[in-house]
């Protein structure tokens, strides 16, 4: 069966569809893990379970996507070189394959803040506040405090102030103190705040 010259070769089109479906699945899973699953279950090792379930199979859609994009670029270059019209392209796989992997580069904190902003602090507010203070993530700390999370809420016996001191976050520790944090509940701060 011959293909018209103004069409993308069938093998390249099918490769693009395969890659787009696989990359869309991976991107949606990453978003799910960093939003709803994090909100419900607490901080996640994002991608950990998926990697252990599917392992090297995760590389197939990424590799297929790379081959697809290179094939499309080569096709466009050959059309340009031969002064032929560009083939009719289904742009959906091109966009999914090129933009889908960008999801992995959006910081975890962004997703947590977006979820907290929409759904509220949730059942893991203490953990979120502790780790945000430990990491010096002022935006998340502000968001949680503004949503009514107590500054001294206990995360397995530790407070956000204790987390800030343990993480070496002097500015964050002073901020939490200005919000009423109790230094007597933060043993890691002994000697750190002086």
ABEGO torsion letter per residue (X at the ends): XBBBAABBBAAAAAAAAAAAAAAAAAAAAAAAAABAAAAAAEBBBBGAAAAAAAEAAAAAAAAAAAAAAAAAAAAAAAAAAAGBBBBBBBAAAAAAAAAAAAAAABBAAAAAAAAAAAAEAEAAAAAAAAAAAAAGBAAAAAAAAAAGBBAABBBGGBBAAAAAAAAGBAAAAAAAAAAGBBAAABAAABGAAX
